[in-house]
């Protein structure tokens, strides 16, 4: 466990938090969830 992520490599973690009213609908709508994920990854990459 101690050697899975080497200490020499910086690691950044991004967390996407959505408003509660959106969580349930997106859990069952893959098309819209995919669009939200694309927006998130594009924003992080920029």
Backbone torsions as a table, in degrees:
resi	resn	phi	psi	omega
1	UNK	NA	-36.4	-177.6
2	UNK	-72.1	-17.1	-174.5
3	UNK	-111.3	8.2	-179.8
4	UNK	-70.2	-44.7	178.4
5	UNK	-115.0	105.4	-178.0
6	UNK	-61.0	144.3	-179.1
7	UNK	-69.1	-23.7	-176.2
8	UNK	-74.2	-16.2	-176.4
9	UNK	-101.0	119.7	177.6
10	UNK	-70.3	137.4	-177.5
11	UNK	-125.6	132.2	177.5
12	UNK	-115.9	136.2	-179.8
13	UNK	-114.4	130.8	177.5
14	UNK	-112.6	138.5	-179.6
15	UNK	-124.6	129.5	176.1
16	UNK	-100.5	119.5	177.9
17	UNK	-113.6	127.9	-179.3
18	UNK	-110.6	152.6	173.6
19	UNK	-59.5	143.2	-175.8
20	UNK	-52.6	-41.4	-179.5
21	UNK	-62.3	-18.7	179.2
22	UNK	-90.6	-21.6	-175.0
23	UNK	-61.1	-49.3	-176.9
24	UNK	-65.4	-49.1	179.1
25	UNK	-61.3	-39.3	-179.2
26	UNK	-70.0	-25.6	179.1
27	UNK	-64.7	-23.5	-176.8
28	UNK	-115.3	7.2	-178.4
29	UNK	-128.1	91.2	-175.0
30	UNK	-63.1	-34.6	-179.0
31	UNK	-62.9	-49.4	-179.6
32	UNK	-70.5	-37.5	177.2
33	UNK	-61.8	-40.5	177.6
34	UNK	-62.0	-40.7	179.0
35	UNK	-65.2	-43.6	178.6
36	UNK	-62.8	-42.1	178.9
37	UNK	-64.3	-39.4	177.2
38	UNK	-62.6	-43.9	177.5
39	UNK	-61.1	-42.1	179.6
40	UNK	-63.0	-49.0	-178.4
41	UNK	-67.5	-35.1	176.2
42	UNK	-65.1	-40.1	179.6
43	UNK	-67.2	-42.8	179.1
44	UNK	-66.2	-40.1	-179.2
45	UNK	-67.9	-27.8	-179.8
46	UNK	-75.9	NA	NA
